């Protein structure tokens, strides 16, 4: 069974007036599921679920990047601490000799 999208607009109480409406806009980009280019006109209110899902995906990617950066900074900080402690003790470090 194929579902058909209705044209009724609950904001104005009648069929969509498309380009005469300020909420009617174009979304252009790539579908994250298929990788295909997308260029679609529709109501901004109808696009909200799609945009919320996309925003959540971007937030997950940002969180992963921040966590990765944090882990690298922790490693670098540990190495710096080891170098400073070795220098304070007067011991040559293999990291600086190479």
N, C-alpha and C positions, 0 to 999 in steps of 0.2 A: 504494500500500500504506500503510495506516494503522498506525503503531506504537502499541502499548498499553503504558502504564507499569505495571510490576509492583508488587506490594504487599509483596514479600519484604524484610525488614530484615536486613542483614548484622550489625548490632550485637547483636540478640537471637536471630538464627538462625531466625526464624519471620515470619509476616505482621505488618505494621505494626499497632500497637495504638492508633494515632492519639492522641487526647486523653489517654490514660493515660501517654504518653511525654513526658518533659521536652523532647525535641528537636522535638516537633510544635508548630509555631507559624504565625502568620498574617503574611503580608507584604502591606502596603497601600501604594499609591503610584501613580505613572504609568509606563507602559511608554515608555521613551525612544525606541523605534523607531516606535511607532504613536501615542503621545500619549494612549492610552486609559487609563482608570482600571483598576487591578489590585487585586484583593482575593483572595488565594489562601492556603489552608491546605496545608502540606506539612511534610516533615521539614527541619530546619535544615541537615542535611548535604546534602540534595538541593538546597537553595537556594544553597549555597556558590558554584558556578560563576557563577550569575546575579549574586550579590552582588559577586564579584570583578570581573566585567566592569563593573558599575555603579561600583565604587570606582575602577577605572582611568579611566573617563570623567570622574569628578569630579576626579581628580588632574590630568588634562589641562586641564580648565577652570581649575583653581586655578593651574596653571603659566602658562597664557596670561594670566590676570589679573595675576599677579605680574610677568610680563615687561612687560606694558603699563604698569603702575604704575612700574616701574623706568625705562622709556623716558621717561615724563613727568618723573620726578625728574631724570634726566640733562639733559633740555632746560631745566628750571627752574634747575638748577645752572649750566649754561652761561650763561644769561641773567644770573644773579646775579654770576658772575665778570666778565662784560662790563661790568656796571653798576659794580662795585667798581673795576675797572681804569680806567674812564672817569672816575670820581670822583677817583681818586688822581692822574690826569693833569690834573684841573681842566676836563674837557670835559663840556659838557652832553649828556645822552643823550636821544635821541628817545623812548625808552620812558617816561621819567619826566616829560617835558614835556606829554604828551597827557593 
